[in-house]
Amino acid sequence: MPFDDRHDLAYLDFTMAGCVMTYLKNSGVASPGHTDVLRDCRPKLRAAVALLARSAEYREGLRVFHGLLAMAELILADEA
């Protein structure tokens, strides 16, 4: 996996963790800024899942990023 992909995955993981933690700390309410971040990250998360699905070597990463995508979808649906 190229360095840029690993960097992007780390950024997505870190960014999503902040959004999800804020959502949970606020009793299921995302701040407007976090909602925007989740919308911006959603296509990148989909691309990450597709990238990780290409190789069995990244099975654990695929599981993690699939979960992040599911959380983003759930939070955005809850905020709609």
C-alpha positions as CSV (number, residue, x, y, z in Angstrom):
1,M,0.0,0.0,0.0
2,P,1.5,3.4,-1.0
3,F,2.5,5.8,1.8
4,D,-0.2,8.3,0.8
5,D,-2.9,5.7,1.2
6,R,-1.7,4.8,4.7
7,H,-1.6,8.5,5.6
8,D,-5.1,9.0,4.3
9,L,-6.4,6.0,6.3
10,A,-4.8,7.3,9.5
11,Y,-6.4,10.7,8.9
12,L,-9.8,9.2,8.3
13,D,-9.5,7.0,11.4
14,F,-8.4,10.0,13.6
15,T,-11.1,12.3,12.1
16,M,-13.9,9.8,12.5
17,A,-12.9,8.9,16.0
18,G,-13.3,12.6,17.0
19,C,-16.7,12.9,15.3
20,V,-18.0,9.7,16.8
21,M,-16.7,10.6,20.3
22,T,-18.3,14.0,20.2
23,Y,-21.6,12.5,19.0
24,L,-21.6,10.0,21.9
25,K,-20.6,12.6,24.5
26,N,-23.4,14.9,23.3
27,S,-25.9,12.1,23.8
28,G,-26.4,11.4,20.2
29,V,-26.2,14.9,18.8
30,A,-23.5,15.8,16.2
31,S,-22.3,19.3,16.0
32,P,-22.9,21.0,12.7
33,G,-19.2,21.0,11.9
34,H,-18.9,17.3,12.6
35,T,-21.9,16.6,10.4
36,D,-20.1,18.4,7.5
37,V,-16.9,16.4,8.2
38,L,-18.8,13.2,8.1
39,R,-20.4,14.1,4.8
40,D,-17.0,15.0,3.4
41,C,-15.4,11.8,4.7
42,R,-18.1,9.4,3.5
43,P,-16.8,9.1,-0.1
44,K,-13.2,8.7,1.3
45,L,-14.4,6.0,3.6
46,R,-16.1,4.2,0.8
47,A,-12.9,4.4,-1.2
48,A,-10.9,3.1,1.7
49,V,-13.2,0.1,2.1
50,A,-12.9,-0.6,-1.6
51,L,-9.1,-0.3,-1.4
52,L,-8.8,-2.5,1.6
53,A,-11.1,-5.1,0.2
54,R,-8.6,-5.8,-2.6
55,S,-6.3,-7.8,-0.4
56,A,-6.8,-10.4,2.3
57,E,-3.7,-8.9,4.0
58,Y,-5.8,-5.9,5.1
59,R,-8.8,-7.9,6.4
60,E,-8.6,-6.2,9.9
61,G,-8.3,-2.8,8.3
62,L,-11.3,-3.6,6.1
63,R,-13.3,-4.5,9.2
64,V,-12.4,-1.3,11.0
65,F,-13.1,1.0,8.0
66,H,-16.3,-0.7,7.2
67,G,-17.3,0.0,10.8
68,L,-16.3,3.6,10.5
69,L,-18.4,3.9,7.3
70,A,-21.4,2.3,9.1
71,M,-21.0,4.8,12.0
72,A,-20.8,7.7,9.6
73,E,-24.0,6.5,7.8
74,L,-25.8,6.0,11.1
75,I,-24.9,9.4,12.5
76,L,-25.8,11.2,9.3
77,A,-29.1,9.4,9.1
78,D,-29.8,10.3,12.7
79,E,-29.1,14.0,12.0
80,A,-31.3,14.1,8.8
